[in-house]
Amino acid sequence: MNQKKIAMNIDTKADYILIAFTGDLEYGMIEEIKKELQSLNLETKHGYIIDMQKVSNIDSTGFGMIVNFAKKVSVKEKKIAIIVVDDFIRNLFAISQVDKVFPITKSEEQAKQIIKEGWLGELSLSEY
């Protein structure tokens, strides 16, 4: 049986913060990461890019962690874009309708453009 793992890497760029997840964002796996994410200093010019390129699975707990982080970020009027390249993970975002709240991109370059210029989703964070 494969041992499930999760990791988070935070990279502060010139005008945004890149948060890269690796592994499974699932119940029972994310408690430490959730605490670390909530204690993150929110000082950034434009916002946050959440890189999910190395995420192999996400469940409602993982989505909840992202949404709670986004609520904290929105108070500071910063933006979030999420990089998702895997079709399976992209489908999970569509099923959960998270893709209607956050821009889902295929690259860091695309995500950077969105947090600088803005994006209007079908649902607001408060409606989700």
Backbone as XML, in Angstrom:
<?xml version="1.0"?>
<chain id="A" units="angstrom">
  <residue number="1" name="MET">
    <atom name="N" x="0.843" y="-1.191" z="0.000"/>
    <atom name="CA" x="0.000" y="0.000" z="0.000"/>
    <atom name="C" x="0.887" y="1.253" z="0.000"/>
  </residue>
  <residue number="2" name="ASN">
    <atom name="N" x="0.532" y="2.192" z="-0.847"/>
    <atom name="CA" x="1.292" y="3.445" z="-0.910"/>
    <atom name="C" x="1.012" y="4.316" z="0.300"/>
  </residue>
  <residue number="3" name="GLN">
    <atom name="N" x="2.058" y="4.877" z="0.851"/>
    <atom name="CA" x="1.914" y="5.816" z="1.965"/>
    <atom name="C" x="1.598" y="7.192" z="1.378"/>
  </residue>
  <residue number="4" name="LYS">
    <atom name="N" x="0.490" y="7.775" z="1.780"/>
    <atom name="CA" x="0.116" y="9.085" z="1.268"/>
    <atom name="C" x="0.942" y="10.157" z="1.950"/>
  </residue>
  <residue number="5" name="LYS">
    <atom name="N" x="1.328" y="11.141" z="1.170"/>
    <atom name="CA" x="2.143" y="12.229" z="1.691"/>
    <atom name="C" x="1.623" y="13.555" z="1.177"/>
  </residue>
  <residue number="6" name="ILE">
    <atom name="N" x="1.992" y="14.598" z="1.892"/>
    <atom name="CA" x="1.634" y="15.945" z="1.477"/>
    <atom name="C" x="2.765" y="16.890" z="1.863"/>
  </residue>
  <residue number="7" name="ALA">
    <atom name="N" x="2.970" y="17.887" z="1.033"/>
    <atom name="CA" x="3.985" y="18.897" z="1.328"/>
    <atom name="C" x="3.514" y="20.236" z="0.780"/>
  </residue>
  <residue number="8" name="MET">
    <atom name="N" x="4.040" y="21.303" z="1.380"/>
    <atom name="CA" x="3.721" y="22.651" z="0.917"/>
    <atom name="C" x="5.029" y="23.433" z="0.845"/>
  </residue>
  <residue number="9" name="ASN">
    <atom name="N" x="5.209" y="24.147" z="-0.256"/>
    <atom name="CA" x="6.381" y="24.987" z="-0.426"/>
    <atom name="C" x="5.909" y="26.412" z="-0.705"/>
  </residue>
  <residue number="10" name="ILE">
    <atom name="N" x="6.443" y="27.376" z="0.031"/>
    <atom name="CA" x="6.047" y="28.778" z="-0.142"/>
    <atom name="C" x="7.227" y="29.546" z="-0.710"/>
  </residue>
  <residue number="11" name="ASP">
    <atom name="N" x="6.985" y="30.215" z="-1.838"/>
    <atom name="CA" x="8.029" y="30.961" z="-2.535"/>
    <atom name="C" x="7.557" y="32.410" z="-2.712"/>
  </residue>
  <residue number="12" name="THR">
    <atom name="N" x="8.220" y="33.338" z="-2.046"/>
    <atom name="CA" x="7.849" y="34.744" z="-2.152"/>
    <atom name="C" x="8.518" y="35.360" z="-3.379"/>
  </residue>
  <residue number="13" name="LYS">
    <atom name="N" x="7.701" y="35.802" z="-4.319"/>
    <atom name="CA" x="8.178" y="36.427" z="-5.556"/>
    <atom name="C" x="8.103" y="37.944" z="-5.389"/>
  </residue>
  <residue number="14" name="ALA">
    <atom name="N" x="8.455" y="38.683" z="-6.430"/>
    <atom name="CA" x="8.480" y="40.152" z="-6.359"/>
    <atom name="C" x="7.117" y="40.742" z="-5.991"/>
  </residue>
  <residue number="15" name="ASP">
    <atom name="N" x="6.048" y="40.273" z="-6.641"/>
    <atom name="CA" x="4.739" y="40.881" z="-6.373"/>
    <atom name="C" x="3.622" y="39.870" z="-6.103"/>
  </residue>
  <residue number="16" name="TYR">
    <atom name="N" x="3.983" y="38.631" z="-5.801"/>
    <atom name="CA" x="2.995" y="37.625" z="-5.398"/>
    <atom name="C" x="3.701" y="36.524" z="-4.622"/>
  </residue>
  <residue number="17" name="ILE">
    <atom name="N" x="2.887" y="35.662" z="-3.996"/>
    <atom name="CA" x="3.429" y="34.521" z="-3.253"/>
    <atom name="C" x="2.917" y="33.251" z="-3.919"/>
  </residue>
  <residue number="18" name="LEU">
    <atom name="N" x="3.841" y="32.343" z="-4.230"/>
    <atom name="CA" x="3.507" y="31.069" z="-4.844"/>
    <atom name="C" x="3.474" y="29.995" z="-3.755"/>
  </residue>
  <residue number="19" name="ILE">
    <atom name="N" x="2.326" y="29.336" z="-3.638"/>
    <atom name="CA" x="2.162" y="28.259" z="-2.661"/>
    <atom name="C" x="1.966" y="26.971" z="-3.449"/>
  </residue>
  <residue number="20" name="ALA">
    <atom name="N" x="2.970" y="26.094" z="-3.406"/>
    <atom name="CA" x="2.913" y="24.843" z="-4.171"/>
    <atom name="C" x="2.630" y="23.663" z="-3.244"/>
  </residue>
  <residue number="21" name="PHE">
    <atom name="N" x="1.604" y="22.908" z="-3.591"/>
    <atom name="CA" x="1.256" y="21.701" z="-2.846"/>
    <atom name="C" x="1.718" y="20.474" z="-3.616"/>
  </residue>
  <residue number="22" name="THR">
    <atom name="N" x="2.117" y="19.446" z="-2.886"/>
    <atom name="CA" x="2.499" y="18.161" z="-3.470"/>
    <atom name="C" x="1.803" y="17.073" z="-2.674"/>
  </residue>
  <residue number="23" name="GLY">
    <atom name="N" x="1.215" y="16.112" z="-3.369"/>
    <atom name="CA" x="0.606" y="14.971" z="-2.694"/>
    <atom name="C" x="-0.902" y="15.002" z="-2.691"/>
  </residue>
  <residue number="24" name="ASP">
    <atom name="N" x="-1.479" y="14.541" z="-1.590"/>
    <atom name="CA" x="-2.929" y="14.394" z="-1.461"/>
    <atom name="C" x="-3.479" y="15.386" z="-0.447"/>
  </residue>
  <residue number="25" name="LEU">
    <atom name="N" x="-4.311" y="16.305" z="-0.905"/>
    <atom name="CA" x="-4.957" y="17.257" z="0.015"/>
    <atom name="C" x="-6.261" y="16.622" z="0.484"/>
  </residue>
  <residue number="26" name="GLU">
    <atom name="N" x="-6.132" y="15.742" z="1.467"/>
    <atom name="CA" x="-7.265" y="14.960" z="1.926"/>
    <atom name="C" x="-7.412" y="14.998" z="3.440"/>
  </residue>
  <residue number="27" name="TYR">
    <atom name="N" x="-8.609" y="14.602" z="3.873"/>
    <atom name="CA" x="-8.915" y="14.506" z="5.297"/>
    <atom name="C" x="-7.861" y="13.655" z="5.996"/>
  </residue>
  <residue number="28" name="GLY">
    <atom name="N" x="-7.403" y="14.135" z="7.133"/>
    <atom name="CA" x="-6.420" y="13.407" z="7.908"/>
    <atom name="C" x="-4.982" y="13.693" z="7.487"/>
  </residue>
  <residue number="29" name="MET">
    <atom name="N" x="-4.816" y="14.385" z="6.375"/>
    <atom name="CA" x="-3.477" y="14.648" z="5.846"/>
    <atom name="C" x="-3.066" y="16.114" z="6.001"/>
  </residue>
  <residue number="30" name="ILE">
    <atom name="N" x="-4.041" y="17.014" z="6.073"/>
    <atom name="CA" x="-3.721" y="18.435" z="5.882"/>
    <atom name="C" x="-3.703" y="19.295" z="7.143"/>
  </residue>
  <residue number="31" name="GLU">
    <atom name="N" x="-3.850" y="18.684" z="8.310"/>
    <atom name="CA" x="-3.957" y="19.495" z="9.532"/>
    <atom name="C" x="-2.772" y="20.441" z="9.736"/>
  </residue>
  <residue number="32" name="GLU">
    <atom name="N" x="-1.549" y="19.923" z="9.613"/>
    <atom name="CA" x="-0.361" y="20.767" z="9.814"/>
    <atom name="C" x="-0.258" y="21.853" z="8.747"/>
  </residue>
  <residue number="33" name="ILE">
    <atom name="N" x="-0.546" y="21.474" z="7.513"/>
    <atom name="CA" x="-0.469" y="22.431" z="6.403"/>
    <atom name="C" x="-1.528" y="23.517" z="6.566"/>
  </residue>
  <residue number="34" name="LYS">
    <atom name="N" x="-2.698" y="23.120" z="7.030"/>
    <atom name="CA" x="-3.781" y="24.081" z="7.243"/>
    <atom name="C" x="-3.356" y="25.138" z="8.268"/>
  </residue>
  <residue number="35" name="LYS">
    <atom name="N" x="-2.741" y="24.696" z="9.351"/>
    <atom name="CA" x="-2.268" y="25.633" z="10.389"/>
    <atom name="C" x="-1.204" y="26.569" z="9.824"/>
  </residue>
  <residue number="36" name="GLU">
    <atom name="N" x="-0.264" y="26.014" z="9.067"/>
    <atom name="CA" x="0.805" y="26.812" z="8.476"/>
    <atom name="C" x="0.239" y="27.839" z="7.486"/>
  </residue>
  <residue number="37" name="LEU">
    <atom name="N" x="-0.728" y="27.419" z="6.692"/>
    <atom name="CA" x="-1.357" y="28.303" z="5.712"/>
    <atom name="C" x="-2.092" y="29.456" z="6.404"/>
  </residue>
  <residue number="38" name="GLN">
    <atom name="N" x="-2.797" y="29.149" z="7.480"/>
    <atom name="CA" x="-3.539" y="30.187" z="8.199"/>
    <atom name="C" x="-2.625" y="31.176" z="8.911"/>
  </residue>
  <residue number="39" name="SER">
    <atom name="N" x="-1.405" y="30.769" z="9.224"/>
    <atom name="CA" x="-0.486" y="31.673" z="9.921"/>
    <atom name="C" x="0.408" y="32.446" z="8.949"/>
  </residue>
  <residue number="40" name="LEU">
    <atom name="N" x="0.199" y="32.256" z="7.667"/>
    <atom name="CA" x="1.016" y="32.908" z="6.640"/>
    <atom name="C" x="0.857" y="34.427" z="6.686"/>
  </residue>
  <residue number="41" name="ASN">
    <atom name="N" x="1.977" y="35.129" z="6.562"/>
    <atom name="CA" x="1.961" y="36.586" z="6.485"/>
    <atom name="C" x="1.364" y="36.986" z="5.137"/>
  </residue>
  <residue number="42" name="LEU">
    <atom name="N" x="0.386" y="37.866" z="5.137"/>
    <atom name="CA" x="-0.351" y="38.195" z="3.916"/>
    <atom name="C" x="0.217" y="39.380" z="3.133"/>
  </residue>
  <residue number="43" name="GLU">
    <atom name="N" x="1.430" y="39.796" z="3.431"/>
    <atom name="CA" x="1.987" y="40.958" z="2.745"/>
    <atom name="C" x="2.507" y="40.588" z="1.358"/>
  </residue>
  <residue number="44" name="THR">
    <atom name="N" x="1.771" y="40.981" z="0.344"/>
    <atom name="CA" x="2.133" y="40.776" z="-1.050"/>
    <atom name="C" x="1.447" y="41.843" z="-1.886"/>
  </residue>
  <residue number="45" name="LYS">
    <atom name="N" x="2.051" y="42.216" z="-2.975"/>
    <atom name="CA" x="1.493" y="43.294" z="-3.799"/>
    <atom name="C" x="0.184" y="42.883" z="-4.470"/>
  </residue>
  <residue number="46" name="HIS">
    <atom name="N" x="0.200" y="41.753" z="-5.181"/>
    <atom name="CA" x="-0.982" y="41.370" z="-5.966"/>
    <atom name="C" x="-1.795" y="40.228" z="-5.362"/>
  </residue>
  <residue number="47" name="GLY">
    <atom name="N" x="-1.139" y="39.227" z="-4.843"/>
    <atom name="CA" x="-1.915" y="38.110" z="-4.324"/>
    <atom name="C" x="-1.141" y="36.821" z="-4.296"/>
  </residue>
  <residue number="48" name="TYR">
    <atom name="N" x="-1.885" y="35.720" z="-4.463"/>
    <atom name="CA" x="-1.350" y="34.382" z="-4.265"/>
    <atom name="C" x="-1.650" y="33.496" z="-5.462"/>
  </residue>
  <residue number="49" name="ILE">
    <atom name="N" x="-0.675" y="32.676" z="-5.792"/>
    <atom name="CA" x="-0.874" y="31.634" z="-6.792"/>
    <atom name="C" x="-0.728" y="30.310" z="-6.063"/>
  </residue>
  <residue number="50" name="ILE">
    <atom name="N" x="-1.766" y="29.491" z="-6.149"/>
    <atom name="CA" x="-1.731" y="28.167" z="-5.544"/>
    <atom name="C" x="-1.427" y="27.170" z="-6.654"/>
  </residue>
  <residue number="51" name="ASP">
    <atom name="N" x="-0.270" y="26.526" z="-6.535"/>
    <atom name="CA" x="0.194" y="25.596" z="-7.553"/>
    <atom name="C" x="-0.195" y="24.174" z="-7.165"/>
  </residue>
  <residue number="52" name="MET">
    <atom name="N" x="-1.094" y="23.588" z="-7.948"/>
    <atom name="CA" x="-1.595" y="22.238" z="-7.673"/>
    <atom name="C" x="-1.079" y="21.241" z="-8.709"/>
  </residue>
  <residue number="53" name="GLN">
    <atom name="N" x="0.004" y="21.577" z="-9.398"/>
    <atom name="CA" x="0.518" y="20.712" z="-10.467"/>
    <atom name="C" x="0.982" y="19.356" z="-9.963"/>
  </residue>
  <residue number="54" name="LYS">
    <atom name="N" x="1.392" y="19.278" z="-8.699"/>
    <atom name="CA" x="1.893" y="18.008" z="-8.149"/>
    <atom name="C" x="0.928" y="17.397" z="-7.140"/>
  </residue>
  <residue number="55" name="VAL">
    <atom name="N" x="-0.340" y="17.819" z="-7.203"/>
    <atom name="CA" x="-1.360" y="17.259" z="-6.317"/>
    <atom name="C" x="-1.999" y="16.072" z="-7.023"/>
  </residue>
  <residue number="56" name="SER">
    <atom name="N" x="-2.062" y="14.941" z="-6.333"/>
    <atom name="CA" x="-2.626" y="13.743" z="-6.950"/>
    <atom name="C" x="-4.091" y="13.514" z="-6.592"/>
  </residue>
  <residue number="57" name="ASN">
    <atom name="N" x="-4.552" y="14.127" z="-5.487"/>
    <atom name="CA" x="-5.966" y="14.026" z="-5.126"/>
    <atom name="C" x="-6.314" y="15.152" z="-4.154"/>
  </residue>
  <residue number="58" name="ILE">
    <atom name="N" x="-7.586" y="15.534" z="-4.194"/>
    <atom name="CA" x="-8.095" y="16.555" z="-3.267"/>
    <atom name="C" x="-9.531" y="16.172" z="-2.922"/>
  </residue>
  <residue number="59" name="ASP">
    <atom name="N" x="-9.891" y="16.323" z="-1.655"/>
    <atom name="CA" x="-11.270" y="16.058" z="-1.250"/>
    <atom name="C" x="-11.874" y="17.326" z="-0.673"/>
  </residue>
  <residue number="60" name="SER">
    <atom name="N" x="-13.050" y="17.204" z="-0.091"/>
    <atom name="CA" x="-13.752" y="18.393" z="0.421"/>
    <atom name="C" x="-12.943" y="19.112" z="1.501"/>
  </residue>
  <residue number="61" name="THR">
    <atom name="N" x="-12.142" y="18.373" z="2.256"/>
    <atom name="CA" x="-11.304" y="18.996" z="3.285"/>
    <atom name="C" x="-10.251" y="19.887" z="2.633"/>
  </residue>
  <residue number="62" name="GLY">
    <atom name="N" x="-9.660" y="19.412" z="1.544"/>
    <atom name="CA" x="-8.670" y="20.200" z="0.809"/>
    <atom name="C" x="-9.292" y="21.443" z="0.198"/>
  </residue>
  <residue number="63" name="PHE">
    <atom name="N" x="-10.486" y="21.283" z="-0.393"/>
    <atom name="CA" x="-11.177" y="22.446" z="-0.949"/>
    <atom name="C" x="-11.519" y="23.439" z="0.153"/>
  </residue>
  <residue number="64" name="GLY">
    <atom name="N" x="-11.947" y="22.912" z="1.299"/>
    <atom name="CA" x="-12.270" y="23.775" z="2.437"/>
    <atom name="C" x="-11.068" y="24.579" z="2.895"/>
  </residue>
  <residue number="65" name="MET">
    <atom name="N" x="-9.889" y="23.948" z="2.904"/>
    <atom name="CA" x="-8.667" y="24.635" z="3.292"/>
    <atom name="C" x="-8.385" y="25.800" z="2.329"/>
  </residue>
  <residue number="66" name="ILE">
    <atom name="N" x="-8.549" y="25.566" z="1.043"/>
    <atom name="CA" x="-8.311" y="26.623" z="0.042"/>
    <atom name="C" x="-9.325" y="27.750" z="0.198"/>
  </residue>
  <residue number="67" name="VAL">
    <atom name="N" x="-10.593" y="27.398" z="0.369"/>
    <atom name="CA" x="-11.645" y="28.419" z="0.520"/>
    <atom name="C" x="-11.432" y="29.240" z="1.793"/>
  </residue>
  <residue number="68" name="ASN">
    <atom name="N" x="-11.063" y="28.598" z="2.898"/>
    <atom name="CA" x="-10.809" y="29.341" z="4.145"/>
    <atom name="C" x="-9.617" y="30.274" z="4.003"/>
  </residue>
  <residue number="69" name="PHE">
    <atom name="N" x="-8.577" y="29.811" z="3.319"/>
    <atom name="CA" x="-7.416" y="30.667" z="3.056"/>
    <atom name="C" x="-7.848" y="31.852" z="2.195"/>
  </residue>
  <residue number="70" name="ALA">
    <atom name="N" x="-8.682" y="31.600" z="1.189"/>
    <atom name="CA" x="-9.151" y="32.664" z="0.299"/>
    <atom name="C" x="-9.972" y="33.704" z="1.059"/>
  </residue>
  <residue number="71" name="LYS">
    <atom name="N" x="-10.752" y="33.266" z="2.029"/>
    <atom name="CA" x="-11.538" y="34.222" z="2.834"/>
    <atom name="C" x="-10.599" y="35.133" z="3.609"/>
  </residue>
  <residue number="72" name="LYS">
    <atom name="N" x="-9.546" y="34.560" z="4.163"/>
    <atom name="CA" x="-8.562" y="35.349" z="4.901"/>
    <atom name="C" x="-7.870" y="36.351" z="3.969"/>
  </residue>
  <residue number="73" name="VAL">
    <atom name="N" x="-7.539" y="35.895" z="2.769"/>
    <atom name="CA" x="-6.864" y="36.733" z="1.770"/>
    <atom name="C" x="-7.787" y="37.851" z="1.278"/>
  </residue>
  <residue number="74" name="SER">
    <atom name="N" x="-9.061" y="37.538" z="1.068"/>
    <atom name="CA" x="-9.995" y="38.526" z="0.506"/>
    <atom name="C" x="-10.209" y="39.708" z="1.445"/>
  </residue>
  <residue number="75" name="VAL">
    <atom name="N" x="-10.059" y="39.498" z="2.745"/>
    <atom name="CA" x="-10.161" y="40.591" z="3.708"/>
    <atom name="C" x="-9.078" y="41.636" z="3.434"/>
  </residue>
  <residue number="76" name="LYS">
    <atom name="N" x="-7.928" y="41.182" z="2.956"/>
    <atom name="CA" x="-6.814" y="42.071" z="2.615"/>
    <atom name="C" x="-6.900" y="42.560" z="1.161"/>
  </residue>
  <residue number="77" name="GLU">
    <atom name="N" x="-8.017" y="42.194" z="0.484"/>
    <atom name="CA" x="-8.256" y="42.578" z="-0.909"/>
    <atom name="C" x="-7.150" y="42.110" z="-1.854"/>
  </residue>
  <residue number="78" name="LYS">
    <atom name="N" x="-6.674" y="40.905" z="-1.630"/>
    <atom name="CA" x="-5.690" y="40.274" z="-2.516"/>
    <atom name="C" x="-6.396" y="39.196" z="-3.332"/>
  </residue>
  <residue number="79" name="LYS">
    <atom name="N" x="-5.795" y="38.814" z="-4.447"/>
    <atom name="CA" x="-6.403" y="37.835" z="-5.339"/>
    <atom name="C" x="-5.692" y="36.489" z="-5.259"/>
  </residue>
  <residue number="80" name="ILE">
    <atom name="N" x="-6.410" y="35.456" z="-5.698"/>
    <atom name="CA" x="-5.871" y="34.098" z="-5.752"/>
    <atom name="C" x="-6.135" y="33.531" z="-7.143"/>
  </residue>
  <residue number="81" name="ALA">
    <atom name="N" x="-5.136" y="32.850" z="-7.691"/>
    <atom name="CA" x="-5.308" y="32.052" z="-8.911"/>
    <atom name="C" x="-4.740" y="30.673" z="-8.595"/>
  </residue>
  <residue number="82" name="ILE">
    <atom name="N" x="-5.309" y="29.656" z="-9.230"/>
    <atom name="CA" x="-4.904" y="28.284" z="-8.942"/>
    <atom name="C" x="-4.437" y="27.610" z="-10.232"/>
  </residue>
  <residue number="83" name="ILE">
    <atom name="N" x="-3.253" y="27.000" z="-10.163"/>
    <atom name="CA" x="-2.714" y="26.267" z="-11.312"/>
    <atom name="C" x="-3.109" y="24.799" z="-11.163"/>
  </residue>
  <residue number="84" name="VAL">
    <atom name="N" x="-3.845" y="24.294" z="-12.155"/>
    <atom name="CA" x="-4.226" y="22.885" z="-12.185"/>
    <atom name="C" x="-4.000" y="22.379" z="-13.609"/>
  </residue>
  <residue number="85" name="VAL">
    <atom name="N" x="-3.115" y="21.406" z="-13.758"/>
    <atom name="CA" x="-2.840" y="20.866" z="-15.093"/>
    <atom name="C" x="-3.451" y="19.477" z="-15.301"/>
  </residue>
  <residue number="86" name="ASP">
    <atom name="N" x="-3.625" y="18.736" z="-14.225"/>
    <atom name="CA" x="-4.158" y="17.372" z="-14.301"/>
    <atom name="C" x="-5.665" y="17.381" z="-14.565"/>
  </residue>
  <residue number="87" name="ASP">
    <atom name="N" x="-6.115" y="16.625" z="-15.563"/>
    <atom name="CA" x="-7.538" y="16.592" z="-15.922"/>
    <atom name="C" x="-8.413" y="16.064" z="-14.787"/>
  </residue>
  <residue number="88" name="PHE">
    <atom name="N" x="-7.930" y="15.057" z="-14.049"/>
    <atom name="CA" x="-8.690" y="14.498" z="-12.935"/>
    <atom name="C" x="-8.931" y="15.566" z="-11.861"/>
  </residue>
  <residue number="89" name="ILE">
    <atom name="N" x="-7.871" y="16.281" z="-11.482"/>
    <atom name="CA" x="-7.984" y="17.327" z="-10.457"/>
    <atom name="C" x="-8.858" y="18.469" z="-10.990"/>
  </residue>
  <residue number="90" name="ARG">
    <atom name="N" x="-8.697" y="18.816" z="-12.254"/>
    <atom name="CA" x="-9.515" y="19.863" z="-12.885"/>
    <atom name="C" x="-11.004" y="19.496" z="-12.813"/>
  </residue>
  <residue number="91" name="ASN">
    <atom name="N" x="-11.321" y="18.211" z="-13.054"/>
    <atom name="CA" x="-12.705" y="17.732" z="-12.952"/>
    <atom name="C" x="-13.233" y="17.861" z="-11.533"/>
  </residue>
  <residue number="92" name="LEU">
    <atom name="N" x="-12.395" y="17.550" z="-10.540"/>
    <atom name="CA" x="-12.822" y="17.693" z="-9.140"/>
    <atom name="C" x="-13.138" y="19.153" z="-8.824"/>
  </residue>
  <residue number="93" name="PHE">
    <atom name="N" x="-12.340" y="20.074" z="-9.371"/>
    <atom name="CA" x="-12.617" y="21.502" z="-9.182"/>
    <atom name="C" x="-13.949" y="21.886" z="-9.827"/>
  </residue>
  <residue number="94" name="ALA">
    <atom name="N" x="-14.242" y="21.328" z="-10.987"/>
    <atom name="CA" x="-15.505" y="21.621" z="-11.674"/>
    <atom name="C" x="-16.696" y="21.041" z="-10.911"/>
  </residue>
  <residue number="95" name="ILE">
    <atom name="N" x="-16.567" y="19.797" z="-10.459"/>
    <atom name="CA" x="-17.655" y="19.135" z="-9.716"/>
    <atom name="C" x="-17.977" y="19.913" z="-8.443"/>
  </residue>
  <residue number="96" name="SER">
    <atom name="N" x="-16.948" y="20.384" z="-7.749"/>
    <atom name="CA" x="-17.158" y="21.115" z="-6.491"/>
    <atom name="C" x="-17.495" y="22.586" z="-6.727"/>
  </residue>
  <residue number="97" name="GLN">
    <atom name="N" x="-17.461" y="23.022" z="-7.978"/>
    <atom name="CA" x="-17.738" y="24.402" z="-8.400"/>
    <atom name="C" x="-16.724" y="25.423" z="-7.885"/>
  </residue>
  <residue number="98" name="VAL">
    <atom name="N" x="-15.574" y="24.958" z="-7.425"/>
    <atom name="CA" x="-14.514" y="25.861" z="-6.992"/>
    <atom name="C" x="-14.008" y="26.666" z="-8.190"/>
  </residue>
  <residue number="99" name="ASP">
    <atom name="N" x="-14.122" y="26.080" z="-9.397"/>
    <atom name="CA" x="-13.683" y="26.780" z="-10.612"/>
    <atom name="C" x="-14.579" y="27.970" z="-10.968"/>
  </residue>
  <residue number="100" name="LYS">
    <atom name="N" x="-15.727" y="28.081" z="-10.300"/>
    <atom name="CA" x="-16.604" y="29.241" z="-10.517"/>
    <atom name="C" x="-16.255" y="30.389" z="-9.573"/>
  </residue>
  <residue number="101" name="VAL">
    <atom name="N" x="-15.441" y="30.076" z="-8.553"/>
    <atom name="CA" x="-15.055" y="31.069" z="-7.554"/>
    <atom name="C" x="-13.638" y="31.593" z="-7.816"/>
  </residue>
  <residue number="102" name="PHE">
    <atom name="N" x="-12.762" y="30.695" z="-8.267"/>
    <atom name="CA" x="-11.349" y="31.046" z="-8.499"/>
    <atom name="C" x="-10.960" y="30.769" z="-9.937"/>
  </residue>
  <residue number="103" name="PRO">
    <atom name="N" x="-10.068" y="31.575" z="-10.473"/>
    <atom name="CA" x="-9.559" y="31.269" z="-11.817"/>
    <atom name="C" x="-8.637" y="30.060" z="-11.757"/>
  </residue>
  <residue number="104" name="ILE">
    <atom name="N" x="-8.892" y="29.095" z="-12.630"/>
    <atom name="CA" x="-8.066" y="27.894" z="-12.722"/>
    <atom name="C" x="-7.226" y="28.045" z="-13.989"/>
  </residue>
  <residue number="105" name="THR">
    <atom name="N" x="-5.919" y="28.037" z="-13.834"/>
    <atom name="CA" x="-5.028" y="28.256" z="-14.963"/>
    <atom name="C" x="-4.165" y="27.019" z="-15.200"/>
  </residue>
  <residue number="106" name="LYS">
    <atom name="N" x="-3.429" y="27.027" z="-16.315"/>
    <atom name="CA" x="-2.545" y="25.905" z="-16.630"/>
    <atom name="C" x="-1.077" y="26.256" z="-16.454"/>
  </residue>
  <residue number="107" name="SER">
    <atom name="N" x="-0.782" y="27.527" z="-16.098"/>
    <atom name="CA" x="0.621" y="27.916" z="-15.938"/>
    <atom name="C" x="0.763" y="29.060" z="-14.934"/>
  </residue>
  <residue number="108" name="GLU">
    <atom name="N" x="1.969" y="29.199" z="-14.404"/>
    <atom name="CA" x="2.258" y="30.294" z="-13.478"/>
    <atom name="C" x="2.147" y="31.646" z="-14.193"/>
  </residue>
  <residue number="109" name="GLU">
    <atom name="N" x="2.571" y="31.674" z="-15.452"/>
    <atom name="CA" x="2.513" y="32.912" z="-16.240"/>
    <atom name="C" x="1.068" y="33.394" z="-16.384"/>
  </residue>
  <residue number="110" name="GLN">
    <atom name="N" x="0.169" y="32.474" z="-16.719"/>
    <atom name="CA" x="-1.257" y="32.786" z="-16.858"/>
    <atom name="C" x="-1.834" y="33.241" z="-15.511"/>
  </residue>
  <residue number="111" name="ALA">
    <atom name="N" x="-1.472" y="32.563" z="-14.445"/>
    <atom name="CA" x="-1.959" y="32.900" z="-13.104"/>
    <atom name="C" x="-1.478" y="34.297" z="-12.698"/>
  </residue>
  <residue number="112" name="LYS">
    <atom name="N" x="-0.212" y="34.606" z="-13.001"/>
    <atom name="CA" x="0.351" y="35.934" z="-12.694"/>
    <atom name="C" x="-0.457" y="37.032" z="-13.376"/>
  </residue>
  <residue number="113" name="GLN">
    <atom name="N" x="-0.766" y="36.815" z="-14.634"/>
    <atom name="CA" x="-1.550" y="37.781" z="-15.416"/>
    <atom name="C" x="-2.907" y="38.028" z="-14.755"/>
  </residue>
  <residue number="114" name="ILE">
    <atom name="N" x="-3.564" y="36.958" z="-14.337"/>
    <atom name="CA" x="-4.896" y="37.068" z="-13.737"/>
    <atom name="C" x="-4.866" y="37.824" z="-12.411"/>
  </residue>
  <residue number="115" name="ILE">
    <atom name="N" x="-3.890" y="37.535" z="-11.532"/>
    <atom name="CA" x="-3.901" y="38.232" z="-10.242"/>
    <atom name="C" x="-3.514" y="39.700" z="-10.403"/>
  </residue>
  <residue number="116" name="LYS">
    <atom name="N" x="-2.813" y="40.041" z="-11.474"/>
    <atom name="CA" x="-2.485" y="41.449" z="-11.722"/>
    <atom name="C" x="-3.665" y="42.196" z="-12.325"/>
  </residue>
  <residue number="117" name="GLU">
    <atom name="N" x="-4.352" y="41.554" z="-13.272"/>
    <atom name="CA" x="-5.424" y="42.230" z="-14.018"/>
    <atom name="C" x="-6.808" y="42.014" z="-13.435"/>
  </residue>
  <residue number="118" name="GLY">
    <atom name="N" x="-6.973" y="40.944" z="-12.688"/>
    <atom name="CA" x="-8.291" y="40.660" z="-12.114"/>
    <atom name="C" x="-9.048" y="39.610" z="-12.904"/>
  </residue>
  <residue number="119" name="TRP">
    <atom name="N" x="-10.053" y="39.034" z="-12.261"/>
    <atom name="CA" x="-10.871" y="37.962" z="-12.844"/>
    <atom name="C" x="-12.206" y="37.987" z="-12.143"/>
  </residue>
  <residue number="120" name="LEU">
    <atom name="N" x="-13.270" y="37.849" z="-12.897"/>
    <atom name="CA" x="-14.604" y="37.841" z="-12.307"/>
    <atom name="C" x="-15.202" y="36.450" z="-12.454"/>
  </residue>
  <residue number="121" name="GLY">
    <atom name="N" x="-15.389" y="35.777" z="-11.340"/>
    <atom name="CA" x="-15.947" y="34.422" z="-11.363"/>
    <atom name="C" x="-17.456" y="34.441" z="-11.421"/>
  </residue>
  <residue number="122" name="GLU">
    <atom name="N" x="-18.038" y="33.280" z="-11.688"/>
    <atom name="CA" x="-19.493" y="33.152" z="-11.722"/>
    <atom name="C" x="-20.096" y="33.263" z="-10.319"/>
  </residue>
  <residue number="123" name="LEU">
    <atom name="N" x="-19.321" y="32.862" z="-9.317"/>
    <atom name="CA" x="-19.772" y="32.940" z="-7.926"/>
    <atom name="C" x="-18.770" y="33.735" z="-7.106"/>
  </residue>
  <residue number="124" name="SER">
    <atom name="N" x="-19.277" y="34.526" z="-6.182"/>
    <atom name="CA" x="-18.379" y="35.215" z="-5.261"/>
    <atom name="C" x="-18.030" y="34.252" z="-4.137"/>
  </residue>
  <residue number="125" name="LEU">
    <atom name="N" x="-17.002" y="34.569" z="-3.405"/>
    <atom name="CA" x="-16.581" y="33.723" z="-2.292"/>
    <atom name="C" x="-17.706" y="33.592" z="-1.251"/>
  </residue>
  <residue number="126" name="SER">
    <atom name="N" x="-18.445" y="34.669" z="-1.023"/>
    <atom name="CA" x="-19.537" y="34.626" z="-0.041"/>
    <atom name="C" x="-20.733" y="33.811" z="-0.537"/>
  </residue>
  <residue number="127" name="GLU">
    <atom name="N" x="-20.907" y="33.683" z="-1.867"/>
    <atom name="CA" x="-21.997" y="32.896" z="-2.416"/>
    <atom name="C" x="-21.678" y="31.412" z="-2.423"/>
  </residue>
  <residue number="128" name="TYR">
    <atom name="N" x="-20.387" y="31.068" z="-2.379"/>
    <atom name="CA" x="-19.966" y="29.676" z="-2.505"/>
    <atom name="C" x="-20.310" y="28.867" z="-1.289"/>
  </residue>
</chain>
